[in-house]
Amino acid sequence: MTMPSSTNGAPTRKPVTLRELNRRRRDGERFACLTCYDATTARWLERAGIPVLLVGDTAAEMILGYQDTIHAPLDFLVMLTAAVKRGAPISFVMADMPFLSYQVDEADAIRNAGRFMTEGNADAVKFEVDGSFAPLVEKLTRACIPVVAHIGCRPQSVKQSGGYAIAGRTAETARILLDDALALERAGAVMLLIEATPNEVARRIVDAVGIPVIGCGAGAACHGDIVVLQDLLGMTDWQPSFAAPMAHLGEELMRISGKWITHVSSGADAADHPYVMHEGEAEQLDSATT
């Protein structure tokens, strides 16, 4: 396909839409996804060609320093979503519904999801759900809010379950996951995100549904694959087994910071100072202060 050109003749890319992701699903083109929490990083990820960005509630861990995801405030995530979309205007940006922003009341859920669409300019909103949330997904769909249904391991519920666990390791739990996927698709979900499931289970879900499926530790059967950006960059002290770092930017950041410490301590930054007063002004300043 010939790409359109910008005014300076450089090729430009079309915005990534749900229609485009469905085309990739039909054509068997797997697509990459990453979490993102700020406009500057989003700009570089878009330039690299990452089509899908998730403003995840993992911001509670990566940005705010908490030990789990349930401490991500709604207003905070709405603001971050808007920032990421400004940085990556042609990427497909998903927003994460944080803990208790949709579980208490359906009207509040619709209202809060709507904020991500209007204030956050999100392309879709992600919910951690099972099949029992199908009625809510139906109401959100009627409200024209694109829903990404997150099934499998659901981090917002780990305190209830006692910790993170692989989902679908038995035939019984795998069938429950498949039933959840089908129920949520029927309710109107535009995509699924499956976290921490065996490849065999993800394959059966992918074969059963007609919408894009993004995996997060769900194997190669999914149409897309997502990890936390800081895990990929080697900036976290621990990474899940499915998110081996491709770089060690944490160590590189330490090295560069050490160089900056030496630079400042030696006075090299003062020697290179680029700003000077206009000619003759320093003498006038000296005479005025003596």
C-alpha positions as CSV (number, residue, x, y, z in Angstrom):
1,M,0.0,0.0,0.0
2,T,1.3,3.5,-1.0
3,M,1.6,5.7,2.1
4,P,0.3,9.3,1.8
5,S,2.9,12.1,1.9
6,S,3.1,15.0,4.1
7,T,3.6,18.6,2.9
8,N,7.4,18.2,2.8
9,G,7.2,15.0,0.8
10,A,8.0,12.6,3.7
11,P,5.8,9.5,4.0
12,T,3.1,9.7,6.7
13,R,1.2,6.9,8.4
14,K,-2.5,6.6,8.7
15,P,-4.1,6.5,12.1
16,V,-4.4,3.0,13.6
17,T,-8.1,2.3,14.1
18,L,-10.1,-0.7,15.2
19,R,-10.8,-1.4,11.5
20,E,-7.1,-1.6,10.9
21,L,-6.5,-3.9,13.8
22,N,-9.3,-6.2,12.5
23,R,-7.7,-6.2,9.1
24,R,-4.4,-7.3,10.7
25,R,-6.3,-10.0,12.5
26,R,-7.9,-11.3,9.3
27,D,-4.6,-11.1,7.4
28,G,-2.6,-12.9,10.2
29,E,-0.4,-9.9,10.9
30,R,0.6,-9.9,14.5
31,F,1.0,-6.5,16.1
32,A,3.0,-5.1,18.9
33,C,1.6,-3.3,21.9
34,L,3.3,-1.6,24.9
35,T,2.3,0.3,28.0
36,C,3.0,4.0,28.0
37,Y,2.4,6.8,30.5
38,D,3.7,10.1,29.1
39,A,3.7,12.1,25.9
40,T,7.5,12.1,25.3
41,T,7.8,8.3,25.4
42,A,4.6,8.0,23.4
43,R,6.1,10.1,20.6
44,W,9.1,7.9,20.3
45,L,7.1,4.7,20.4
46,E,4.8,5.9,17.7
47,R,7.9,6.9,15.6
48,A,9.1,3.3,16.0
49,G,5.8,2.1,14.6
50,I,4.2,0.6,17.7
51,P,0.5,0.6,16.7
52,V,-1.2,0.1,20.1
53,L,-0.4,1.8,23.4
54,L,-2.0,1.0,26.7
55,V,-2.2,3.6,29.5
56,G,-2.3,0.9,32.1
57,D,-3.1,1.0,35.8
58,T,0.4,-0.4,36.1
59,A,1.2,3.4,36.3
60,A,0.5,2.8,40.0
61,E,3.6,0.7,40.1
62,M,5.8,2.3,37.4
63,I,5.1,5.9,38.2
64,L,3.7,6.2,41.7
65,G,5.8,3.4,43.3
66,Y,3.1,1.2,44.7
67,Q,3.4,-2.6,44.9
68,D,0.2,-3.3,43.0
69,T,-2.1,-1.7,40.4
70,I,-5.1,-0.9,42.6
71,H,-3.7,2.5,43.7
72,A,-4.1,4.2,40.3
73,P,-6.5,7.2,40.7
74,L,-9.1,7.7,38.0
75,D,-8.2,11.4,37.4
76,F,-4.5,10.5,37.2
77,L,-5.1,7.9,34.5
78,V,-7.4,10.2,32.5
79,M,-4.7,12.8,32.5
80,L,-2.0,10.4,31.5
81,T,-4.2,9.0,28.7
82,A,-4.7,12.5,27.2
83,A,-0.9,13.0,27.4
84,V,-0.1,9.8,25.6
85,K,-2.6,10.5,22.9
86,R,-1.1,14.0,22.4
87,G,2.3,12.3,22.0
88,A,1.1,9.6,19.7
89,P,-1.9,10.9,17.9
90,I,-2.0,8.2,15.2
91,S,-1.5,5.2,17.5
92,F,-4.5,3.3,18.9
93,V,-4.5,4.3,22.6
94,M,-6.3,2.1,25.1
95,A,-7.1,3.4,28.6
96,D,-7.3,1.2,31.7
97,M,-10.3,1.5,34.0
98,P,-8.8,1.6,37.5
99,F,-9.9,-0.3,40.6
100,L,-13.5,0.6,41.7
101,S,-14.1,2.9,38.8
102,Y,-16.6,0.4,37.3
103,Q,-17.3,-2.3,39.8
104,V,-19.6,-0.4,42.1
105,D,-22.3,1.1,39.9
106,E,-23.0,0.8,36.2
107,A,-23.9,4.4,35.7
108,D,-20.6,5.4,37.3
109,A,-18.8,2.9,35.0
110,I,-20.3,4.5,31.9
111,R,-19.6,8.0,33.1
112,N,-16.0,7.2,34.1
113,A,-15.4,5.3,30.8
114,G,-16.8,8.3,29.0
115,R,-14.3,10.6,30.6
116,F,-11.5,8.5,29.1
117,M,-13.1,9.0,25.7
118,T,-13.7,12.7,26.0
119,E,-11.1,14.1,28.3
120,G,-8.5,11.4,27.6
121,N,-9.2,11.1,23.9
122,A,-8.8,7.3,24.2
123,D,-9.7,5.0,21.3
124,A,-11.0,2.3,23.6
125,V,-11.3,1.5,27.3
126,K,-10.0,-1.7,29.0
127,F,-11.9,-3.4,31.8
128,E,-10.7,-6.4,33.9
129,V,-13.8,-8.6,33.7
130,D,-15.3,-12.1,33.4
131,G,-18.5,-13.2,31.9
132,S,-20.6,-11.8,34.7
133,F,-19.8,-8.3,33.4
134,A,-21.5,-8.9,30.1
135,P,-24.5,-6.7,31.0
136,L,-22.2,-3.8,31.8
137,V,-20.4,-4.3,28.5
138,E,-23.7,-4.2,26.7
139,K,-24.6,-0.9,28.3
140,L,-21.1,0.5,27.4
141,T,-21.5,-0.6,23.9
142,R,-24.9,1.1,23.6
143,A,-23.2,4.2,24.9
144,C,-20.8,3.9,21.9
145,I,-17.8,3.2,24.2
146,P,-15.4,0.6,22.7
147,V,-14.6,-2.0,25.3
148,V,-11.5,-4.1,25.5
149,A,-12.3,-7.0,27.9
150,H,-9.3,-8.1,30.0
151,I,-9.7,-11.8,31.0
152,G,-7.5,-14.5,32.5
153,C,-5.2,-13.2,35.3
154,R,-6.7,-10.0,36.5
155,P,-4.3,-8.0,38.6
156,Q,-7.0,-5.9,40.3
157,S,-8.3,-9.0,42.0
158,V,-5.1,-10.5,43.2
159,K,-5.7,-9.6,46.9
160,Q,-8.9,-11.6,46.7
161,S,-7.2,-14.6,45.1
162,G,-4.0,-14.4,47.2
163,G,-1.6,-13.5,44.5
164,Y,-0.9,-13.7,40.8
165,A,-1.7,-17.0,39.1
166,I,-1.7,-18.5,35.7
167,A,-5.3,-18.8,34.4
168,G,-6.7,-21.8,32.6
169,R,-4.2,-24.5,33.6
170,T,-7.0,-27.1,33.9
171,A,-9.7,-28.1,31.4
172,E,-12.4,-26.7,33.7
173,T,-10.9,-23.3,34.2
174,A,-9.9,-23.1,30.5
175,R,-13.6,-23.7,29.5
176,I,-14.6,-20.9,31.9
177,L,-12.2,-18.6,30.2
178,L,-13.6,-19.6,26.8
179,D,-17.1,-19.0,28.0
180,D,-16.1,-15.6,29.4
181,A,-14.6,-14.6,26.0
182,L,-17.6,-15.6,24.0
183,A,-20.0,-13.9,26.4
184,L,-18.0,-10.7,26.4
185,E,-17.8,-10.7,22.6
186,R,-21.5,-11.2,22.3
187,A,-22.0,-8.3,24.7
188,G,-20.1,-6.1,22.3
189,A,-16.4,-6.1,23.4
190,V,-14.3,-4.9,20.4
191,M,-11.1,-6.7,21.6
192,L,-9.9,-9.1,24.2
193,L,-6.8,-9.0,26.3
194,I,-5.8,-12.3,27.8
195,E,-3.2,-12.3,30.6
196,A,-1.1,-15.2,31.8
197,T,-2.7,-18.2,30.1
198,P,-1.2,-21.3,28.4
199,N,-0.8,-21.1,24.7
200,E,-3.4,-23.9,24.1
201,V,-6.1,-21.9,25.9
202,A,-5.3,-18.7,24.1
203,R,-5.4,-20.6,20.8
204,R,-8.9,-21.9,21.5
205,I,-10.1,-18.5,22.4
206,V,-8.6,-16.9,19.3
207,D,-10.2,-19.6,17.1
208,A,-13.6,-19.1,18.8
209,V,-14.0,-15.3,18.6
210,G,-14.1,-12.9,15.7
211,I,-12.4,-9.9,17.3
212,P,-8.7,-9.1,17.9
213,V,-7.0,-10.8,20.9
214,I,-4.0,-9.3,22.6
215,G,-1.9,-11.5,24.8
216,C,0.0,-10.6,27.9
217,G,1.9,-13.7,28.6
218,A,-0.6,-15.7,26.6
219,G,1.7,-17.2,23.9
220,A,2.0,-16.7,20.2
221,A,-1.5,-17.6,19.2
222,C,-2.8,-14.1,20.0
223,H,-3.1,-11.4,17.3
224,G,-1.1,-8.9,19.4
225,D,1.3,-9.0,22.3
226,I,1.8,-6.5,25.1
227,V,4.3,-6.1,27.9
228,V,5.0,-3.2,30.4
229,L,7.5,-0.9,28.7
230,Q,9.8,-0.7,31.7
231,D,10.0,-4.5,31.8
232,L,11.1,-4.5,28.2
233,L,13.7,-1.8,28.8
234,G,15.2,-3.5,31.8
235,M,14.2,-0.7,34.2
236,T,12.3,-2.9,36.8
237,D,14.0,-5.0,39.5
238,W,11.8,-8.0,38.5
239,Q,10.2,-9.0,35.2
240,P,7.5,-11.6,34.6
241,S,8.9,-14.7,32.8
242,F,7.1,-13.7,29.5
243,A,8.7,-10.2,29.5
244,A,12.4,-10.7,29.3
245,P,14.2,-7.3,28.9
246,M,15.5,-6.4,25.5
247,A,17.8,-3.7,26.9
248,H,19.2,-2.6,30.3
249,L,18.3,1.0,30.4
250,G,18.2,1.1,34.1
251,E,22.0,0.4,34.2
252,E,22.5,2.8,31.4
253,L,20.6,5.5,33.3
254,M,22.8,4.9,36.3
255,R,25.9,5.2,34.1
256,I,24.8,8.5,32.5
257,S,23.8,9.9,35.9
258,G,27.2,9.1,37.2
259,K,28.8,10.9,34.3
260,W,26.6,13.9,35.0
261,I,27.7,13.9,38.7
262,T,31.4,14.0,37.6
263,H,30.6,16.7,35.0
264,V,29.0,18.9,37.6
265,S,31.6,18.2,40.3
266,S,34.4,19.1,38.0
267,G,32.8,22.4,37.0
268,A,32.7,21.5,33.4
269,D,29.1,22.6,33.1
270,A,30.1,26.1,34.2
271,A,32.9,26.3,31.7
272,D,30.5,25.5,28.9
273,H,27.7,27.9,29.9
274,P,26.1,29.3,26.7
275,Y,24.5,32.5,28.0
276,V,26.3,35.8,28.0
277,M,25.2,39.4,28.7
278,H,25.0,41.9,25.9
279,E,28.2,43.8,25.3
280,G,28.9,46.4,27.9
281,E,26.1,45.4,30.2
282,A,28.3,43.5,32.6
283,E,30.4,46.7,33.2
284,Q,27.2,48.7,33.8
285,L,26.1,46.1,36.3
286,D,29.4,46.2,38.1
287,S,29.3,50.0,38.3
288,A,25.7,50.0,39.6
289,T,26.6,47.5,42.4
290,T,29.8,49.2,43.6
